[in-house]
Amino acid sequence: MISVLKRFLNGTAGGGNTVRTNSERDVTIAVCALFVEMGRIDGTFSEAETNRVISILTGKYELDRQDVDALIAEAKQALEESVDLWQFARVINENFSNEKKEKLIERLWQVVYVDGRMDQHEHYLMNKLSHLLRLSHQQLIDTKMKVLHGE
């Protein structure tokens, strides 16, 4: 992948120390799997949600569209083969600082609110992910408010 994503995953972009125990590929797939799952949790992966995920991956992580398409396909396959989201959260917990996990949750909120509302499935998944990523309820709410207030 591109050097910015490597720096992000290695902990040199965005600050914070990170313990590296998994390959960059594993971490990248884990992050993307959470975006894909959030996009499709309500039964449809809408065009707006797809575009937001692509925008996050191309903009925030500076990936080109081909890399993003391949990454999304690989993440979808990993989700199909997984029993639950714990395996993805474990990889993220082992490699991300608390600050980076908050940023990830903030970007997941962006996917939730791309259509201007949150349904019950998205609400459930955000609470589940904050728990799996070992973030407090306050951190979940703070990141939500950042997204809702355009910070």
C-alpha positions in Angstrom: 0.0 0.0 0.0 0.9 3.6 -0.2 3.4 5.1 2.3 0.9 7.2 4.1 -1.2 4.2 5.0 1.9 2.4 6.1 2.8 5.3 8.3 -0.7 5.4 9.7 -0.7 1.7 10.5 2.9 1.8 11.9 1.9 4.6 14.2 4.0 7.4 12.7 1.1 9.4 11.2 -1.4 10.9 13.6 0.7 10.4 16.8 0.6 7.8 19.5 2.7 4.7 20.1 1.5 1.5 18.5 2.5 -2.1 19.2 3.0 -3.9 15.9 2.0 -7.6 16.2 0.2 -8.2 12.9 1.0 -7.6 9.3 0.0 -4.3 7.7 -2.3 -6.3 5.4 -4.1 -7.9 8.4 -4.6 -4.4 10.0 -5.7 -2.9 6.8 -8.3 -5.7 6.2 -9.5 -5.4 9.7 -10.1 -1.6 9.4 -11.8 -2.0 6.0 -14.0 -4.8 7.3 -15.4 -2.6 10.0 -16.2 0.1 7.3 -17.9 -2.5 5.1 -19.9 -4.0 8.0 -21.1 -0.6 9.1 -22.1 0.2 5.5 -24.2 -3.0 5.1 -25.5 -3.5 8.7 -28.9 -2.2 7.8 -29.3 -4.7 4.9 -28.1 -2.4 2.1 -24.7 -1.0 1.3 -26.1 2.1 -0.3 -24.3 4.1 -3.0 -23.9 7.0 -0.5 -22.3 4.6 2.1 -20.1 3.0 -0.5 -19.0 6.4 -1.7 -18.2 7.6 1.9 -16.1 4.5 2.6 -14.3 5.0 -0.7 -13.8 8.7 0.2 -12.4 7.8 3.6 -10.0 5.2 2.2 -8.8 7.4 -0.7 -8.8 10.7 1.2 -7.8 9.9 4.7 -5.5 7.0 3.9 -4.4 8.3 0.4 -5.1 5.0 -1.4 -5.9 5.0 -5.1 -9.2 3.7 -6.3 -7.8 0.3 -7.6 -6.3 -0.4 -4.2 -9.5 0.6 -2.4 -11.6 -1.6 -4.7 -9.3 -4.6 -4.0 -9.3 -3.8 -0.3 -13.1 -3.7 -0.1 -13.4 -7.0 -2.0 -10.8 -8.6 0.4 -12.6 -7.2 3.4 -16.0 -8.5 2.2 -14.4 -12.0 1.8 -12.9 -11.8 5.3 -16.3 -10.9 6.7 -17.9 -13.8 5.0 -15.3 -16.2 6.4 -15.5 -14.7 9.9 -17.7 -15.8 12.8 -17.9 -12.3 14.3 -16.2 -9.0 14.5 -14.0 -9.8 17.4 -11.2 -11.1 15.2 -11.0 -7.7 13.4 -11.3 -5.7 16.7 -8.5 -7.8 18.2 -6.1 -6.9 15.4 -7.0 -3.3 15.7 -6.6 -3.3 19.5 -3.2 -4.9 19.2 -2.0 -2.3 16.7 -3.8 1.0 17.4 -3.4 3.5 20.2 -6.6 4.7 22.0 -6.4 7.9 19.9 -6.3 6.0 16.6 -9.2 3.8 17.7 -11.2 7.0 18.5 -10.4 8.3 15.0 -11.6 5.1 13.5 -14.9 5.3 15.4 -15.2 8.9 14.2 -14.9 7.8 10.6 -17.4 5.0 11.2 -19.8 7.6 12.5 -19.3 9.4 9.1 -20.5 6.2 7.4 -23.5 6.0 9.7 -24.6 9.6 9.2 -23.9 9.8 5.4 -27.7 9.6 5.0 -28.4 12.0 7.8 -29.8 9.4 10.2 -28.9 6.4 12.3 -31.1 3.3 12.3 -31.3 0.7 15.1 -28.8 -1.7 13.4 -26.2 1.1 13.1 -26.8 2.1 16.7 -26.3 -1.4 17.9 -23.1 -1.9 15.8 -21.5 1.3 17.0 -22.1 0.4 20.6 -20.8 -3.1 20.0 -17.7 -1.8 18.2 -16.9 0.7 20.9 -17.0 -2.1 23.4 -14.9 -4.4 21.2 -12.3 -1.6 20.7 -12.3 -1.0 24.5 -13.5 2.6 24.2 -15.8 4.2 26.8 -19.3 5.3 26.1 -18.1 8.9 26.5 -15.5 8.4 23.8 -18.3 7.0 21.5 -20.5 10.0 22.2 -17.6 12.5 21.8 -16.7 11.1 18.4 -20.4 11.1 17.4 -20.7 14.8 18.3 -17.6 15.7 16.3 -19.3 14.2 13.2 -22.7 15.7 13.9 -21.2 19.1 14.5 -18.8 18.9 11.5 -15.6 19.2 13.6 
